[in-house]
């Protein structure tokens, strides 16, 4: 698939995503606080040009492994994101961060406006626990190779996951995650 440019709210960090009260969990709290502040902006008396009622999109993540690979989750570098509707500008995101501070007393200063154009990617629905993703990634790599492409993860083109299930409410074996890997043509 060719993935066009999309706008997100994002928080960057490093560390084990499973660590309770860790940086990743704090990032998710910030993102959802700002996301729902934007969604409910009209109720707060703030009008956004072009606003329409919408469902807050799912949490997504761009990931880089540390030097030691998947076994060392503490070395993971990540960018947690929630996609923004087209009518949300950088200025509106700044308003929402300030409003979140005023209402919830939650410092969301780490939330940034981010535009990502992923380009050509291979994509697959992964079913199951996150720790079983390597088998899906291997199948994706093979699929790409059979079509004369290779996985092209770099510091600019990252492994991407879209979480369609809430792991707090879904059995691990029933979790659904869209996995997207950047690819390039093999010359």
Buried (B, 14 or more C-beta within 10 A) or exposed (E): EEBEEBBBBBBBBEBBBEEEEBBBBBBBBBBBBBBBBBBEBEEBEBEBEEBEEEEBBBBBBBBBBBEEEBEEBEBBBBBBBBBBBEEBBBEBBEBBBEBBBEEBEBEBEBBBBBEBEBBBBBBBEBEBBBEEBEEBBEEBBEBBEEEEBBBBBEEEBBBBBBBBBEBEEEEEEEBBBBBBBBBBEEE
